[in-house]
Amino acid sequence: MNENEITDLAARLFAGGDKPPQEKVEAQRASSPDKKPTTVKVGRETKGRRGKGVTTVFDTGLGEHELLDLAAKLKQRCGTGGTAKDGRIEIQGDQRERLILELEKMGYKAKSVGG
């Protein structure tokens, strides 16, 4: 370790945090390319549901907790029931158009799949 690194470490310890210096944070932001918005797929399924259709949202790339939060918001906006399981969100009824609009408002790139 050189003298500057020791000084930075001491300053961070006295400040009460392990946060890196601001220059390193800005350098990391500049070096990492911006991620493009995730393309979320929205489809409709009736298989195994006695002819009742559900709208599915998948390929979100979200963790389980974030998926449950997104499902709750979408169910509330559509005014219907649904569930989140196996990395997919299922919303009761044919809600494809409404879900695509709501997802785009939330900053996702939504794409309709299937027939």
Summary of the structure (lengths in Angstrom):
residues: 115
radius of gyration: 21.7
end to end distance: 61.7
largest distance: 71.4
contacts: 267
relative contact order: 0.17
helix: 42%
strand: 22%
